[in-house]
Amino acid sequence: MTDVAADAAVVLFSGGQDSTTCLAWACARFRRVAAVTIDYGQRHRIELEAATRIARAAGVEHATLPCDSFSALGGNSLTGGEAVEETAVAGRLPNTFVPGRNLIFLTLAAAWGWQRGIPHLVTGVCQTDYSGYPDCRQETMDALQAALRAGLDQPPLTIHTPLMHLTKADTVRLLRDLGRLDWLALSHTCYNGAVPPCGHCPACHLRAKGFAEAGVADPLTA
Ligand code: ZN
């Protein structure tokens, strides 16, 4: 790898609220920013369209990488035919958990960045008010960063997690303070793929709660 892009970052970018906030955070921090979206066979293709629209609005390079093995795993509601569980079930992860997803996505984004000499990765994982996904925790990110540094022989590789300890309301305020709240009018969050958002799935609930607590109107539903 070269160091021509030492001040550049790759944002793992789904087109949802969190990764859109990460994109704005990265644009304010790095000289050059690129967005990488993974097409993993998600049921709702609208997510990919949202990602493309927001990247265009941000004026950043945008790549969509195919990764179609997750739909073959079955057993979860985001790539399979199962309905999204509306309430948590004690003692196990919700069926919106796609095992291995963040690990593989970040590895793909790191590989894409490696080819371009980009050592910084930005991801919207958050352990604050999420569903307890184990691949969103800081210790998982620390371990993955160590693995990627070794496996890519790229010691400066850094995984940035600007949302890790923020509440949803904090995330809304962060994007507002970065002056990019308008990008959320193009975003997509609903687990049911509904436009306008369904308003009752866990993702819609979490998003609405965050905006309400921040005292900010959601540009997607306003
Ligand atoms: Zn919804």
Boltz pocket constraint, residues with backbone or C-beta under 6 A from the ligand:
constraints:
  - pocket:
      binder: B
      contacts: [[A, 189], [A, 190], [A, 191], [A, 192], [A, 193], [A, 194], [A, 197], [A, 198], [A, 199], [A, 200], [A, 201], [A, 202], [A, 203], [A, 204]]
      max_distance: 6.0
